[in-house]
């Protein structure tokens, strides 16, 4: 394995891409130590700790994990890339409604570049809105006696930080290796995992000086089992494929017969990766914040009604988790519909002289591919939903801290595994292309492009 890793640095082009990616990720982590001017970081940390058990505190944990940001301190990168993800979701949804955006999407690379430009423009107002919500969520103590000026400087600083992170992600896409946005999210999760492990150690019963309510051996075993389950399941579902047999038609060229080979068309079980969870979590972030804001307004409805609604949207509530699972299924099918085009695939098969045995090329083949994709997407979405509710089950059954459950047995771990597999597959593809061995002794690591 060590010899295979050293092969990365023997290829100048690949070595430069890897080092460039690492350098930009280091810049991303350094940005967390740059505070927003006029903002009391200590007060912000205290406010975040006080709200750790309520819906807003749990929303902050979700936001930190999915955006790569930091909500317990007022850094320039506090919002992470959540506004950019939100802008992408909005334009993707509008692309199914507005004919102009749909036409741009069908234009290929040029249309995709134009949509990315619109996404950048939309990110700016979303940054301003989310930074203002962040300021209000941290409380008045964090304004250091300069509320209006501090809020304005915080909004401008966090907006600039998010735009810079977006630029870093695009630079990684162009000059580095891997998906820049995904790597930024993964780096934020990995940086917090040692703290989660340290929290588990501090709260164990067998440690000297442990406090009341510490985690017993059964709790530790369940946490380790959840960790192993998510890692193994993420690898299985990421690499899982449904292989459709493809037969190439025989052709006579001169006096020789060509074609007739039999191969397979791989369809991924989890075609959307972790994007359905990210999209669903992005939407589920807003109801607790809006409800808590409205609950503070005495003239609306009454505290009893808002108290009931607020309880229904806690992360451990049945209503919240049912809606969360439904959104994961919705976005899984939506992402598959946007990314997977059975008509275009059937047309390419027909033009290349290939066909699925027993099916006529063209419309019938497209219908079959769409039916198969709908069925396997159901199982992929069901697994994502199961992974998403693992932290809630751990919190409810074992009374484990929500922050620990999120990072050691749930969606955060799924993101880390999925992004790591994609990065390893890209590095391995570069090595094999230059006649070097890959990472696996038994053959190439199977992935999305194998």
N, C-alpha and C positions, 0 to 999 in steps of 0.2 A: 504493500500500500504506500509506504514511504517513497519507493522508487517511482510509483505512478504519480504521486504528488509533485515530485521534483521534475517530472516531465513538463509540467505546466510552465516552469520557469526556463525551460530549454527552448521554447518557442517564443521568439521576441514579440510577435504581435499579440499572442495570448497573454504573455507576461505583462505587457504594457496595459492591456485591458483590465486584468485582475488588479494590478497595482493602482490604476486610475480609479477603479470602483472602490477599493479600500480607502483611498485618500478622500474621496468625496463623502463616504460614510463617516469617516473620522471628523470631517468638517461639520457634518450634520450633528454628531454627538457633542462637539465643542459648543455649538450654538445653544445648548441647554443651559450653559453657565452664564449666558448673557441675559441679564434681567431687563425688563421693560422699564424705562425711566419713570420715576415718580411713583413706583409701585412697591409696597412693603411686602417683600417676599416672605418674611416670617409670618406676617398676619395671614397671607394667602395659604401657607402651609397649615396653620392652625385651623383656618376655616375649612380647608379640605378634609382635615382629620375629623373635625366635628360633624361633617356631613357624610362621613364614610359609610354609615349604615342606612341613610335615607335614600330615596330614589335619585336625587341629584348627585349624591356621592357615587352611586353605582353607575349612573350615566357617565360621570367623569372617568370611571375605570374603563368603560366601554370606549369612550372617546380616545383615551390615551392609547388603548391597545390597537384600535383600528386605524388611527390617524398617524401613529408614530409621534404624537405630541406629548405634552406634559402639562397636566392640569393642576398639579400640586405646587407649582411654582410659576411665577409670571415671566417666563423666558420668551425670547423673540419667536421661538419655534413652539410656543405653547399650543397652538391650534394644530400643528402637524400639517397633514395634507387632507384633512377631512373636508374643507371647503372645495378642494379640487375634485374629490370623490363625489361630493354632493352635486357639483356642477355637471360631472359626467353622467350621473344618474338622471338629472333633469333633462339633459339633451338627449339621452338615450330614450327616455320615455316620450319626449316630444317628437323624436324621429319616427315613432309609430303613428303619430297623429298628423304632423305637418308634412305635406307632400314635398316641400322644398328641402327639408332636412333628409327625408327619405331618398330624394334624388341625389343629394350630395353623398350620402352613404353608398349609393350604388355606383358612383363614379370612380371608385377604387382609391388609389393612393392620394390623388389630388383632392378628392372629396373628404377623405379622412384628415388630411392636413388642414382643410378649412374648418372642419368640425372641431379639431383641436384648438384652433385659433379662437373660435367662439367659446370653447370651454375656458380658456384663459380669461377672456373678458368677463364671463359670468362668475368666475372665481373671486374676483375683486369685491363685488357687493356682498357675496356670501361670506367672505372673510370679515368684512366690516360688521355684518349682522352677528356672526358667531362670536367675534371678539367682544362685542358689546354684551352678549349673553354671558360670556365667560366672566367679564368684569362684575356683572350683577350677581352672578352665582358665588363669587368669592366673598362678597359682602363689603360693607362700607369700611371695615377696619383696614382693608388692604389698600385703600386709596391714599393713605398717609397724609390726610388733611388737605389734599388737593384734588377733590373729586372730579370736577369737570376736566381740568387739564390732564389729570392722570388717566382718566378714561379715554380722552382723545389721543394722548400719546400711546396708550396701550393698544388702541384700535389700529393706529397707523403702524406701530412697531410689529404687531402680530400679523397684520396684513402683509407687510414687507417680508417678514420671516416665512410665511406660507408661500409667497410667490418665489422666494429664493429656493425653498425646498422643491417646489414644482420644477424650477430650472435645473436643480441638481438631478432630479429624476430623469429629466429629458437628456441631460448630458450623459448619464449612465446608459440610457437606451442607445445613444448615438455612438459614444466613444468607449464605453465600458462593456461589461458583460452582465446579462440578466436583465430583468425588468426593474427599472429604477424605482418606480413607486412601490412595488412589492418589496423590494430590498429595504427601502426606508421604513416601511411598516414592520418588517421582520427585525430590523436592527433595534427598533424601539421596544419590541417584545422581548428580544434576547437580553437587552440591557436590564430589564426588570426581573428576569427569572432568578438571578442570584439573590435578589432581595426577598422574593417569595420563598425560596428554599431556606434562607436565613430565618424568616418568620416562622416557618414550620419547625425549625430546630429550636428556636427560642420557646415555643409553646408545647414541646413534648414533655410527657410526664416523667420519663426516665432521665431527663437532664437535671442536674443538681440546681436547686433553687427555682424549679418550675412553679408557676402560679396556679391558682385554681382555674378550673375549666381548660386545662391543658389537654393536648391531643394524646389519646392513648394508642397502644399498639394497633388496635383494629382500625382506627382512623388513618394511621400512617400506611397500613397495608392497602386500604381502599384508595388512598391518594396515589400510591405507587401503581396499583392496578389500573386506575384511571389514566395515569400517564402512559403506561404500556399500551392500553387499549387504544388511546387516541393516536399514538405514534404508529402502531401496527395497522390500525384501520385507515389512517390517512395515506399510508404507503399503498395499501391494498386498493383503496378507492381511487387514488390518483393514477395508478398504473392499470387499473381494471379496464378491459376493452371487450367489446363484442365484435368479433371478426366475421365479416360478411364475405362468403366465398365469391371470387370474381374469376370469370373465365374470359380469356382473350380469344377473339375470333381468329380463325386460320385464314391466311391470305396467300394467294399464289403470286409470286413475283418472278417472272421468267419461268424457269423450270423447277424452282425450289419453293417449298412450303414454309411459311413463316407464321409465328404466333402459336396459339393453342395452349399457352402456359396457363397454369392455375395459380392464383395468388389470392390475397385477402385485403379487404378494405376495413381498417380498424376504426371503430366508433367508440369514443371514450364514454365510460359509464358516468363519470362526473365531468361533463363537458364544461361547466362553468367554473370549476375549481372552487376557490373560496369567495368568489365574487358575490354569489347569492347571500352568503352570511354577512358580508360587508355591507351590501345594499340594504338588507333587512335591518341590520343593527343601526345603520345610519338613520333610517326612518323611525325606528323605535326609540331613538334618542330624544326626539322632540316632544312626544306626549307628556312624559313626567315633568319636563321643564315648563311647558305651557300650562299644565294643570296646576302646578305649584304656584306659578305667577298669578293665575286667575283666582286661586284659593285665597290669596292675600287681599283680594279686592272684596271688601265686605258687601258692596252693593250688588254683586252678581250671585244669584242663586242661593247662597247660604253656605256656611262652613260644613254642615252635615253632608250635603250633596257632594261637595268637592272632597271631603274626607273619604267618602266611599269610592269615588273615582280615583283618587290618589292611591288608595289601597289596592284597587284593581290593577293599577299599572306599576306596581312594584315588581322587581325582577323575579321575585319568588312567588308571585301570584299566578293563579291558574289562568286568568284572563290574559295576562301579559304573555305567558308562554304559548298559549294556543294561538294568539295573534302572531307571535314571533315565528312559530312553525309554519303557519299559513303563508306568511311573507317569504320565508325561505323557499317554499315550494313554488310560489308565484314567480320569484326572481330566477329560480333555477330554470323553469320553463321559458321565461322571458329571455334570459341570456342565451339559452339554446336556440330559441327562435331567431334571435338576432344574429348569432354567430354561425349557426348551421343552416345552410341553404340546400335542401335536398334536390331542388330543380336544377341548380347549377351543377351539383355533383353528378346527377344523372346525365346531364348534357355532356359533361367532360368524359364520363365513361363511354357514352355513345360515340363521341368524336374520336376517342382513342381506340375504338374497335373492341371495347370490353363490355361485358354484360354479366348480370347475375343469373345463374342457371335457373331456368323455369320462369323467368320474368321477361316481358318484352322491354326493350330499351325505351327510355323516354318517360312518359307520364306514369306508367305502371311501376317503373323502378323508383321514381321519386316518391310515390305513395308508400312503397314498401320501406324505403329508407326513413321516411318521416314516422311511420308507425313504429319501427324498431327504436328510433331515437326517443320517441315519447315514452315507450315502456322502460327503457334503461335509465332515462332521466328521472323517473319516479323513484327508482332504487337509489340513485345518487343523491337526490334531494332528501330522501328519508334518512340516509346516513348523515348528511349535513345537519339535519334537524336534530338527530340523536346527539351528535357532538355538541350542538349549540346548547342543549338543555342539560348536559352533564354537570356544568358548574352549579346550576340551580338545584339539581338532585343532591349534589355533595353538600351544599349549604343547608338544605332542608333536613337531610337525614343525619348528617354528622356534625352540624353546627360549626362548620369551618368558615373562616373569614372569606368574604366574597372575593377579595383581591387574590388570595392564595388559590382559590378554586378556579378563577379565570385563567391564571397563568400556568397551572400545573395539570389541568385536566379538561380543557375545553377548546374553545375556538382559537385562542392565541397559539396553542401548541399545534393545532391543525394548520394555521397559516405558516408557522415556522417550518413544519415538515414539508408542506407543499412547495413553498418558495425554495427551500433547500434542494429538493429533488429537481426542480426546474433549473436551478443554477448548476447543479452537478451534471445534468443532461447536456446543457449548453457547453460546459467545459469539456465534457467527454466527446461531444461532436467535433469540437475544434481539434482535439487530440487525434481522434481517429482520421479526420480529414488530412492530417499531416503525417499519417502512418505511425502514430504512437498508440500504445496500448491504453485502453480505457481504465476505469476504476474497478471494474468487476473482472475477476479471473475467469468466470464461467461465460462471459460474453458481455455484450453491450447492455447497459441499463435501459430497460424498456420504458418509454415515456410517450409523450404526446406525438412525437415525430418519428417514432420507430415503426 
